[in-house]
Amino acid sequence: MMKSEQLEILISRFSKWADSASGFVAELLSDDSDQKEMISDRLEIFTHRFAKWTGSASGFVAALLSIFVWFVVGLVYGFSQGWERGLTIYIGVITFLMVFLIQRGQNKELSILQVKLNELIAVTKHADNRLINVEDLTEKEISAVQEIHHKIGEEDS
């Protein structure tokens, strides 16, 4: 495949992505609650897939390739201040977005773990059911519960 054909394919894919992104933003700004729920669902799917991809080998290779591209561009422009500013902005934007993506993933995993723990507490015969939804307690209340369980642990041994 010739480079011009590859470039055309890349431009075509980017154009499709840009069209879908602009449609997404237009839907996001609308007042329809059904559309907002649909957008939320799409965003959930996108962030899940993107987080999975960024944690994969291909995500690592893409990051490595982007570093290589920036290095080559730096060689072409003599590592000028403009190149350095562009690199700083690029790294800042990627870092900013990845922080939110990582936080979203951690929140989801924590919620899933909490639901599973609540289920185990609920089905265990002698469990303290007050611990269900313990995540809603304040730090002071959680410390008090920890002290109670620490004392119970000392009494059992």
BELNORNOR-V297924 format. One record per helix or strand of 2 or more residues. SS is the DSSP state (2 for helix, 1 for strand). FROM is the first residue (numbers start at 1). TO is the last residue. Records with the same first field share a line. If there is no record, write none. Layout:
SS: FROM-TO + FROM-TO
This chain:
2: 3-28 + 33-54 + 57-76 + 81-123 + 129-131 + 134-136 + 139-156
